């Protein structure tokens, strides 16, 4: 089989686009509470702005995935980035809670196709051997963009409450010419993969090969979103941590994840199977969550976050890579459904984590560790050989003919 890797220039451009997008998304997170305060919103209304975004993406992402397969990757990526820009600009003009919520929902719906389209472009442009590493690098770029966003938001904040949103929208619009001029559609034979009906695609989610991988996606999202939602409260409650120490914990998580995805996973994929890497990642995540729960000081919690970041860097790109190798439905809808399930986990995770935190501050992290342990068992049970139950149809046929 001919080896296929994504053109270096195209990959750099796509990485730049995703970095700009995630930087823009990260810019607004510290600023959104100030907009809510300006409008006199309650904590519940503020929370609904976050949940509303995730819920809108959960509903719309599978539809965008279907459109990616039907009309191509580039048009949907363009629309998604345009939607990001619109999402931030609309917030500036919101004068009531209802207007702000509608602006968030419109922005989330329009932008939901950008990440699945980008992941599909990476999957189309790399062969099975190189795909995991390519997915890891694009994931690392996203993480770095998200990490840089809040810091950049702090630079624009003194210019006024609307300045970060203008900056975020401008970054998204800045990326549009690069998409139009530099991103190319994959070969037509790649686009003409299996394209079952939308309902049939939803049914395939429950079938062996897809089901196990989507369960892993949901579990990863539930565990991580509980961490993101409760870590600050945990560190403040347990150690009277300062905002700088809480930020450091998140930075160590993101930095560890990015370092592994940029520099280490490539070599790990050369010596180990994807099943092994996924199992290794879940073990490291489980240990990291346990270390956070058992922390007696800030530094133990920070170390735990670093381990979770390293483990996550091994699991998430590997699962996306395995999903992209399935051929019973188009890659666009496959990536779209994956992002929808990830959004669903980000909706449920903070809610469940909040309930568990009320019982005891360590329970959310113990729960996340248990989830990772169960996900390890899912991979162990379903991946008894190099490919597991999620092997591609052509691999099954080849193994039977030998």
NUMI-652385 format. One record per residue (C-alpha): x, y, z negated. Coordinates in Angstrom, 2 decimals. Each point is the difference from the previous one (the first is absolute). Layout:
<xx:X	yy:Y	zz:Z> .
...
// end
This chain:
<xx:0.00	yy:0.00	zz:0.00> .
<xx:1.28	yy:3.44	zz:0.91> .
<xx:0.86	yy:2.10	zz:-3.00> .
<xx:-1.91	yy:3.25	zz:-0.19> .
<xx:0.74	yy:2.93	zz:-2.25> .
<xx:-1.52	yy:3.43	zz:0.04> .
<xx:1.90	yy:2.62	zz:1.96> .
<xx:2.16	yy:1.88	zz:-2.50> .
<xx:-1.06	yy:3.45	zz:1.23> .
<xx:-3.69	yy:-0.95	zz:-0.08> .
<xx:0.36	yy:-1.47	zz:-3.49> .
<xx:1.73	yy:3.13	zz:-1.28> .
<xx:-2.75	yy:2.18	zz:1.47> .
<xx:-2.75	yy:-2.20	zz:-1.47> .
<xx:1.78	yy:0.03	zz:-3.36> .
<xx:0.22	yy:3.79	zz:0.17> .
<xx:-3.72	yy:0.19	zz:0.74> .
<xx:-0.90	yy:-2.23	zz:-2.94> .
<xx:2.40	yy:1.88	zz:-2.28> .
<xx:-1.66	yy:3.31	zz:0.88> .
<xx:-3.44	yy:-1.52	zz:-0.56> .
<xx:0.77	yy:-1.48	zz:-3.41> .
<xx:1.88	yy:3.12	zz:-1.05> .
<xx:-3.09	yy:2.01	zz:0.80> .
<xx:-2.16	yy:-2.42	zz:-1.96> .
<xx:2.33	yy:0.18	zz:-3.00> .
<xx:0.14	yy:3.79	zz:0.07> .
<xx:-3.67	yy:0.41	zz:-0.84> .
<xx:-0.29	yy:-2.47	zz:-2.90> .
<xx:1.45	yy:2.34	zz:-2.66> .
<xx:-2.01	yy:2.91	zz:1.45> .
<xx:-3.42	yy:-1.65	zz:0.19> .
<xx:-0.69	yy:0.35	zz:-3.76> .
<xx:0.54	yy:3.75	zz:0.28> .
<xx:-2.56	yy:0.21	zz:2.80> .
<xx:-2.37	yy:-1.99	zz:-2.21> .
<xx:0.66	yy:2.37	zz:-2.90> .
<xx:-0.65	yy:3.01	zz:2.23> .
<xx:-3.40	yy:-1.44	zz:0.88> .
<xx:-0.72	yy:-0.96	zz:-3.62> .
<xx:-0.26	yy:-3.75	zz:0.67> .
<xx:-0.31	yy:-2.62	zz:-2.72> .
<xx:2.48	yy:-2.87	zz:-0.42> .
<xx:-2.58	yy:-2.36	zz:1.55> .
<xx:-0.35	yy:2.25	zz:3.05> .
<xx:3.79	yy:0.21	zz:0.29> .
<xx:0.23	yy:-3.79	zz:-0.13> .
<xx:-2.70	yy:-0.31	zz:2.64> .
<xx:2.16	yy:2.03	zz:2.41> .
<xx:2.69	yy:-2.71	zz:-0.26> .
<xx:-2.46	yy:-2.88	zz:0.11> .
<xx:-1.97	yy:1.60	zz:2.85> .
<xx:3.15	yy:0.17	zz:2.15> .
<xx:0.84	yy:-3.66	zz:-0.64> .
<xx:-3.61	yy:-1.12	zz:0.53> .
<xx:-0.28	yy:1.87	zz:3.31> .
<xx:3.21	yy:-1.62	zz:1.19> .
<xx:-1.18	yy:-3.43	zz:-1.16> .
<xx:-3.14	yy:0.33	zz:2.12> .
<xx:1.52	yy:1.59	zz:3.09> .
<xx:3.37	yy:-1.74	zz:0.34> .
<xx:-1.35	yy:-3.28	zz:1.47> .
<xx:-1.90	yy:2.03	zz:2.62> .
<xx:3.17	yy:1.86	zz:0.95> .
<xx:1.82	yy:-3.32	zz:0.15> .
<xx:-2.50	yy:-1.23	zz:2.54> .
<xx:0.44	yy:3.19	zz:2.04> .
<xx:3.79	yy:-0.44	zz:-0.10> .
<xx:-0.40	yy:-3.32	zz:1.81> .
<xx:-2.51	yy:1.38	zz:2.47> .
<xx:1.44	yy:3.41	zz:0.92> .
<xx:3.65	yy:-0.30	zz:-0.96> .
<xx:2.31	yy:0.88	zz:-2.88> .
<xx:1.15	yy:3.46	zz:1.08> .
<xx:-3.45	yy:1.68	zz:0.27> .
<xx:-1.06	yy:-1.21	zz:-3.45> .
<xx:3.30	yy:1.04	zz:-1.56> .
<xx:-0.48	yy:3.46	zz:1.54> .
<xx:-3.57	yy:0.27	zz:-1.32> .
<xx:1.11	yy:-1.21	zz:-3.43> .
<xx:2.70	yy:2.63	zz:-0.32> .
<xx:-2.41	yy:2.66	zz:1.22> .
<xx:-2.41	yy:-1.21	zz:-2.69> .
<xx:2.69	yy:0.40	zz:-2.67> .
<xx:0.48	yy:3.61	zz:1.05> .
<xx:-3.73	yy:0.70	zz:0.01> .
<xx:-0.37	yy:-1.65	zz:-3.42> .
<xx:2.35	yy:2.48	zz:-1.63> .
<xx:-1.18	yy:3.09	zz:1.83> .
<xx:-3.67	yy:-0.66	zz:-0.87> .
<xx:0.87	yy:-0.01	zz:-3.72> .
<xx:1.05	yy:3.65	zz:0.26> .
<xx:-3.52	yy:1.05	zz:1.01> .
<xx:-1.87	yy:-2.11	zz:-2.59> .
<xx:-1.92	yy:2.17	zz:-2.46> .
<xx:-2.04	yy:-2.67	zz:-1.81> .
<xx:0.47	yy:-3.56	zz:-1.22> .
<xx:-2.23	yy:-1.30	zz:2.80> .
<xx:2.03	yy:1.77	zz:2.66> .
<xx:3.26	yy:-1.26	zz:-1.48> .
<xx:-1.27	yy:-3.58	zz:-0.16> .
<xx:-1.25	yy:0.16	zz:3.60> .
<xx:3.36	yy:1.41	zz:1.10> .
<xx:1.80	yy:-2.89	zz:-1.69> .
<xx:-2.31	yy:-2.59	zz:1.56> .
<xx:0.28	yy:1.51	zz:3.50> .
<xx:3.79	yy:0.14	zz:-0.30> .
<xx:0.26	yy:-3.56	zz:-1.29> .
<xx:-2.26	yy:-1.33	zz:2.75> .
<xx:1.83	yy:1.78	zz:2.82> .
<xx:3.46	yy:-0.88	zz:-1.27> .
<xx:-0.66	yy:-3.64	zz:-0.90> .
<xx:1.27	yy:-1.34	zz:3.32> .
<xx:3.49	yy:1.52	zz:-0.12> .
<xx:1.76	yy:-2.55	zz:-2.22> .
<xx:-1.56	yy:-3.12	zz:1.64> .
<xx:0.91	yy:1.44	zz:3.41> .
<xx:3.60	yy:0.62	zz:-1.09> .
<xx:0.33	yy:-3.50	zz:-1.48> .
<xx:-1.49	yy:-1.50	zz:3.15> .
<xx:2.52	yy:1.87	zz:2.16> .
<xx:2.83	yy:-1.40	zz:-2.14> .
<xx:-1.45	yy:-3.52	zz:0.19> .
<xx:-0.43	yy:0.21	zz:3.79> .
<xx:3.54	yy:1.24	zz:0.50> .
<xx:1.87	yy:-2.65	zz:-2.02> .
<xx:0.21	yy:-3.77	zz:0.18> .
<xx:-0.86	yy:-2.38	zz:-2.84> .
<xx:3.59	yy:-0.16	zz:-1.23> .
<xx:0.47	yy:3.77	zz:-0.29> .
<xx:-3.51	yy:1.05	zz:-0.96> .
<xx:0.32	yy:-0.34	zz:-3.76> .
<xx:3.03	yy:2.29	zz:-0.06> .
<xx:-1.74	yy:2.52	zz:2.28> .
<xx:-3.08	yy:0.03	zz:-2.26> .
<xx:2.23	yy:0.46	zz:-3.04> .
<xx:1.71	yy:3.04	zz:1.49> .
<xx:-3.24	yy:1.70	zz:1.00> .
<xx:-1.30	yy:-0.72	zz:-3.52> .
<xx:3.13	yy:1.55	zz:-1.49> .
<xx:-0.49	yy:3.12	zz:2.11> .
<xx:-3.58	yy:0.29	zz:-1.24> .
<xx:1.20	yy:-0.36	zz:-3.58> .
<xx:2.68	yy:2.66	zz:0.41> .
<xx:-2.51	yy:2.38	zz:1.58> .
<xx:-2.41	yy:-0.51	zz:-2.89> .
<xx:2.87	yy:0.48	zz:-2.47> .
<xx:1.12	yy:3.26	zz:1.62> .
<xx:-3.54	yy:1.38	zz:0.28> .
<xx:-0.60	yy:1.05	zz:-3.63> .
<xx:3.42	yy:1.64	zz:-0.21> .
<xx:-0.67	yy:1.94	zz:3.19> .
<xx:-3.42	yy:0.90	zz:-1.36> .
<xx:1.72	yy:1.59	zz:-2.97> .
<xx:1.96	yy:2.22	zz:2.39> .
<xx:-3.18	yy:1.29	zz:1.65> .
<xx:-2.08	yy:0.24	zz:-3.20> .
<xx:1.29	yy:3.47	zz:-1.04> .
<xx:-1.31	yy:1.34	zz:3.32> .
<xx:-3.58	yy:-0.70	zz:-1.06> .
<xx:-2.39	yy:-2.87	zz:-0.61> .
<xx:-0.71	yy:-0.39	zz:3.72> .
<xx:3.64	yy:0.05	zz:1.13> .
<xx:0.68	yy:-3.75	zz:-0.49> .
<xx:-3.09	yy:-0.88	zz:2.05> .
<xx:1.04	yy:2.33	zz:2.81> .
<xx:3.48	yy:-1.56	zz:-0.07> .
<xx:-1.42	yy:-3.54	zz:0.05> .
<xx:-2.31	yy:0.76	zz:2.90> .
<xx:2.83	yy:1.68	zz:1.89> .
<xx:2.23	yy:-3.07	zz:-0.42> .
<xx:-2.72	yy:-2.24	zz:1.44> .
<xx:-0.58	yy:2.31	zz:2.96> .
<xx:3.78	yy:0.26	zz:0.50> .
<xx:0.14	yy:-3.75	zz:0.55> .
<xx:-2.64	yy:0.01	zz:2.77> .
<xx:2.29	yy:1.02	zz:2.91> .
<xx:2.46	yy:-2.74	zz:-0.99> .
<xx:-2.79	yy:-2.60	zz:0.22> .
<xx:-1.20	yy:1.19	zz:3.38> .
<xx:3.42	yy:0.33	zz:1.62> .
<xx:2.06	yy:-2.74	zz:-1.62> .
<xx:-2.21	yy:-2.94	zz:-1.00> .
<xx:-0.69	yy:-2.56	zz:2.72> .
<xx:-2.63	yy:-2.69	zz:0.11> .
<xx:1.29	yy:-3.59	zz:-0.21> .
<xx:-0.06	yy:-2.26	zz:3.07> .
<xx:-3.48	yy:-0.81	zz:1.26> .
<xx:0.42	yy:-3.69	zz:-0.74> .
<xx:0.44	yy:0.88	zz:-3.69> .
<xx:-3.18	yy:2.07	zz:-0.01> .
<xx:-1.92	yy:-2.89	zz:1.57> .
<xx:0.19	yy:-2.16	zz:-3.09> .
<xx:-3.07	yy:-1.75	zz:-1.35> .
<xx:-2.78	yy:2.53	zz:-0.46> .
<xx:-3.02	yy:-1.61	zz:-1.67> .
<xx:-3.05	yy:2.04	zz:-0.86> .
<xx:0.10	yy:2.26	zz:-3.04> .
<xx:-2.29	yy:-2.35	zz:-1.97> .
<xx:2.13	yy:-2.97	zz:1.04> .
<xx:3.07	yy:1.84	zz:-1.22> .
<xx:-1.60	yy:0.48	zz:-3.40> .
<xx:-0.81	yy:-3.72	zz:-0.11> .
<xx:3.64	yy:-0.84	zz:0.80> .
<xx:1.04	yy:1.80	zz:-3.20> .
<xx:-1.47	yy:-2.93	zz:-1.93> .
<xx:1.81	yy:-2.63	zz:2.09> .
<xx:3.17	yy:-1.78	zz:-1.06> .
<xx:3.08	yy:1.90	zz:1.16> .
<xx:-1.59	yy:3.43	zz:-0.37> .
<xx:-1.80	yy:-0.61	zz:-3.29> .
<xx:3.11	yy:-0.78	zz:-2.04> .
<xx:1.90	yy:3.02	zz:1.31> .
<xx:-2.86	yy:2.41	zz:-0.61> .
<xx:-0.30	yy:-1.35	zz:-3.55> .
<xx:3.67	yy:0.86	zz:-0.48> .
<xx:-0.61	yy:3.52	zz:1.35> .
<xx:-2.91	yy:0.51	zz:-2.41> .
<xx:1.99	yy:-1.31	zz:-2.97> .
<xx:3.02	yy:2.20	zz:0.77> .
<xx:-2.23	yy:3.06	zz:0.29> .
<xx:-1.91	yy:-0.74	zz:-3.23> .
<xx:3.20	yy:-0.47	zz:-1.99> .
<xx:1.80	yy:3.05	zz:1.42> .
<xx:-2.95	yy:2.41	zz:-0.22> .
<xx:-0.51	yy:-0.93	zz:-3.64> .
<xx:3.66	yy:0.88	zz:-0.58> .
<xx:-0.30	yy:3.34	zz:1.81> .
<xx:-3.19	yy:0.89	zz:-1.85> .
<xx:1.05	yy:-0.94	zz:-3.54> .
<xx:3.80	yy:0.34	zz:-0.20> .
<xx:-0.05	yy:3.68	zz:-0.94> .
<xx:-2.57	yy:-0.56	zz:-2.74> .
<xx:1.97	yy:-3.02	zz:-1.26> .
<xx:3.29	yy:1.87	zz:-0.24> .
<xx:-1.55	yy:3.06	zz:-1.62> .
<xx:-2.00	yy:-2.09	zz:-2.47> .
<xx:2.88	yy:-2.33	zz:-0.91> .
<xx:3.10	yy:2.18	zz:0.17> .
<xx:-1.24	yy:3.61	zz:0.26> .
<xx:1.67	yy:0.09	zz:3.40> .
<xx:0.50	yy:3.32	zz:1.72> .
<xx:-1.33	yy:0.69	zz:3.53> .
<xx:3.59	yy:-0.26	zz:1.22> .
<xx:0.39	yy:-3.49	zz:-1.47> .
<xx:-3.27	yy:-1.17	zz:1.54> .
<xx:1.06	yy:1.41	zz:3.36> .
<xx:3.34	yy:-1.77	zz:-0.37> .
<xx:-1.77	yy:-3.35	zz:-0.47> .
<xx:-1.95	yy:0.49	zz:3.24> .
<xx:3.16	yy:1.16	zz:1.77> .
<xx:1.91	yy:-3.11	zz:-1.10> .
<xx:-2.86	yy:-2.14	zz:1.27> .
<xx:-0.02	yy:1.74	zz:3.40> .
<xx:3.78	yy:0.21	zz:0.23> .
<xx:0.52	yy:-3.69	zz:-0.82> .
<xx:-2.64	yy:-0.99	zz:2.52> .
<xx:1.48	yy:2.18	zz:2.74> .
<xx:3.57	yy:-1.21	zz:-0.64> .
<xx:-1.00	yy:-3.67	zz:0.28> .
<xx:-2.08	yy:0.57	zz:3.13> .
<xx:2.65	yy:2.08	zz:1.76> .
<xx:3.15	yy:-1.92	zz:-0.88> .
<xx:-0.61	yy:-3.46	zz:-1.49> .
<xx:-3.04	yy:-1.63	zz:1.58> .
<xx:1.66	yy:-0.29	zz:3.41> .
<xx:2.63	yy:-2.36	zz:-1.45> .
<xx:-2.52	yy:-1.83	zz:-2.17> .
<xx:-2.12	yy:-0.80	zz:3.07> .
<xx:3.09	yy:-1.51	zz:1.63> .
<xx:0.57	yy:-2.57	zz:-2.75> .
<xx:-3.49	yy:-0.64	zz:-1.42> .
<xx:-3.49	yy:-0.68	zz:1.33> .
<xx:-2.79	yy:2.54	zz:-0.39> .
<xx:-1.78	yy:-2.33	zz:-2.43> .
<xx:3.06	yy:-0.09	zz:-2.25> .
<xx:0.38	yy:3.79	zz:0.10> .
<xx:-3.66	yy:0.49	zz:-0.91> .
<xx:0.30	yy:-2.40	zz:-2.96> .
<xx:3.19	yy:1.72	zz:-1.16> .
<xx:-1.70	yy:3.38	zz:0.20> .
<xx:-2.99	yy:-1.09	zz:-2.05> .
<xx:2.27	yy:-1.44	zz:-2.72> .
<xx:1.96	yy:3.27	zz:-0.21> .
<xx:-3.24	yy:2.01	zz:-0.13> .
<xx:-1.40	yy:-2.20	zz:-2.77> .
<xx:3.18	yy:0.47	zz:-2.05> .
<xx:-0.08	yy:3.75	zz:0.59> .
<xx:-3.61	yy:0.37	zz:-1.17> .
<xx:0.76	yy:-2.12	zz:-3.07> .
<xx:3.00	yy:2.19	zz:-0.80> .
<xx:-2.18	yy:3.11	zz:0.16> .
<xx:-2.56	yy:-1.59	zz:-2.34> .
<xx:2.76	yy:-1.01	zz:-2.45> .
<xx:1.79	yy:3.36	zz:0.16> .
<xx:1.24	yy:1.47	zz:-3.24> .
<xx:1.35	yy:3.16	zz:1.63> .
<xx:-0.18	yy:2.04	zz:3.18> .
<xx:3.01	yy:-1.69	zz:1.57> .
<xx:-1.52	yy:-3.48	zz:-0.19> .
<xx:-3.10	yy:1.31	zz:1.76> .
<xx:2.14	yy:1.67	zz:2.67> .
<xx:1.95	yy:-3.24	zz:0.55> .
<xx:-3.28	yy:-1.88	zz:0.30> .
<xx:-1.16	yy:2.46	zz:2.65> .
<xx:3.25	yy:-0.55	zz:1.90> .
<xx:-0.55	yy:-3.77	zz:0.00> .
<xx:-3.59	yy:0.43	zz:1.21> .
<xx:1.29	yy:2.22	zz:2.80> .
<xx:2.55	yy:-2.63	zz:1.05> .
<xx:-2.59	yy:-2.79	zz:-0.12> .
<xx:-2.54	yy:2.04	zz:1.95> .
<xx:2.62	yy:0.67	zz:2.68> .
<xx:0.26	yy:-3.76	zz:0.53> .
<xx:-3.72	yy:-0.82	zz:-0.02> .
<xx:-1.89	yy:2.68	zz:1.91> .
<xx:2.07	yy:0.13	zz:3.24> .
<xx:0.15	yy:-3.80	zz:0.04> .
<xx:-3.77	yy:-0.37	zz:-0.26> .
<xx:-0.56	yy:2.57	zz:2.77> .
<xx:2.55	yy:-1.79	zz:2.17> .
<xx:-1.73	yy:-3.36	zz:-0.51> .
<xx:-3.37	yy:1.54	zz:0.81> .
<xx:1.31	yy:1.57	zz:3.19> .
<xx:1.04	yy:-3.45	zz:1.26> .
<xx:-3.56	yy:-1.28	zz:-0.02> .
<xx:-1.54	yy:-0.22	zz:3.45> .
<xx:-3.67	yy:-0.76	zz:-0.57> .
<xx:-0.92	yy:3.68	zz:0.14> .
<xx:1.69	yy:3.17	zz:1.20> .
<xx:2.79	yy:1.56	zz:-2.04> .
<xx:-1.87	yy:3.28	zz:-0.32> .
<xx:-2.97	yy:-1.50	zz:-1.82> .
<xx:2.38	yy:-2.23	zz:-2.00> .
<xx:1.93	yy:3.03	zz:-1.25> .
<xx:-3.21	yy:1.99	zz:-0.46> .
<xx:-1.55	yy:-2.67	zz:-2.21> .
<xx:3.22	yy:-0.25	zz:-1.99> .
<xx:-0.05	yy:3.75	zz:-0.68> .
<xx:-3.72	yy:-0.19	zz:-0.89> .
<xx:0.66	yy:-2.72	zz:-2.57> .
<xx:2.92	yy:2.01	zz:-1.34> .
<xx:-2.34	yy:3.00	zz:-0.38> .
<xx:-2.55	yy:-2.18	zz:-1.78> .
<xx:2.68	yy:-1.02	zz:-2.48> .
<xx:0.92	yy:3.66	zz:-0.55> .
<xx:-3.66	yy:0.71	zz:-0.77> .
<xx:-0.39	yy:-2.82	zz:-2.52> .
<xx:3.48	yy:0.03	zz:-1.54> .
<xx:-0.15	yy:3.33	zz:-1.90> .
<xx:-3.55	yy:-0.75	zz:-1.20> .
<xx:0.95	yy:-3.43	zz:-1.33> .
<xx:3.24	yy:1.37	zz:-1.43> .
<xx:-1.93	yy:2.72	zz:-1.84> .
<xx:-2.32	yy:-2.56	zz:-1.60> .
<xx:2.96	yy:-2.18	zz:-1.04> .
<xx:1.92	yy:3.01	zz:-1.32> .
<xx:-2.90	yy:0.73	zz:-2.36> .
<xx:0.51	yy:-3.46	zz:-1.51> .
<xx:3.77	yy:0.48	zz:-0.44> .
<xx:2.57	yy:2.05	zz:1.86> .
<xx:1.98	yy:-3.10	zz:1.03> .
<xx:-2.93	yy:-1.97	zz:1.45> .
<xx:0.04	yy:1.57	zz:3.51> .
<xx:3.64	yy:-1.00	zz:0.47> .
<xx:-0.51	yy:-3.46	zz:-1.44> .
<xx:-2.90	yy:-0.35	zz:2.44> .
<xx:2.19	yy:1.12	zz:2.91> .
<xx:2.66	yy:-2.54	zz:-1.02> .
<xx:-2.65	yy:-2.74	zz:-0.10> .
<xx:-1.23	yy:1.00	zz:3.47> .
<xx:3.55	yy:-0.28	zz:1.39> .
<xx:0.37	yy:-3.41	zz:-1.63> .
<xx:-3.21	yy:-1.18	zz:1.67> .
<xx:1.13	yy:1.40	zz:3.36> .
<xx:3.25	yy:-1.93	zz:-0.38> .
<xx:-2.09	yy:-3.16	zz:-0.38> .
<xx:-2.02	yy:0.90	zz:3.12> .
<xx:3.20	yy:0.15	zz:2.06> .
<xx:1.42	yy:-3.11	zz:-1.69> .
<xx:-3.11	yy:-2.08	zz:0.68> .
<xx:-0.64	yy:1.22	zz:3.53> .
<xx:3.59	yy:0.26	zz:1.19> .
<xx:1.45	yy:-3.45	zz:-0.43> .
<xx:2.02	yy:0.31	zz:3.21> .
<xx:1.65	yy:2.85	zz:1.88> .
<xx:-3.27	yy:1.48	zz:1.23> .
<xx:-2.74	yy:-1.13	zz:-2.38> .
<xx:-3.67	yy:-0.05	zz:0.93> .
<xx:0.38	yy:3.40	zz:1.69> .
<xx:2.25	yy:-1.32	zz:2.75> .
<xx:-0.95	yy:1.07	zz:3.51> .
<xx:-1.99	yy:-2.25	zz:2.26> .
<xx:2.90	yy:-0.38	zz:2.44> .
<xx:2.26	yy:-1.17	zz:-2.83> .
<xx:-2.53	yy:-2.63	zz:-1.01> .
<xx:-0.17	yy:-1.26	zz:3.58> .
<xx:3.79	yy:-0.09	zz:0.29> .
<xx:0.37	yy:-1.95	zz:-3.25> .
<xx:-2.59	yy:-2.54	zz:1.14> .
<xx:1.72	yy:-0.51	zz:3.36> .
<xx:3.37	yy:-0.73	zz:-1.59> .
// end
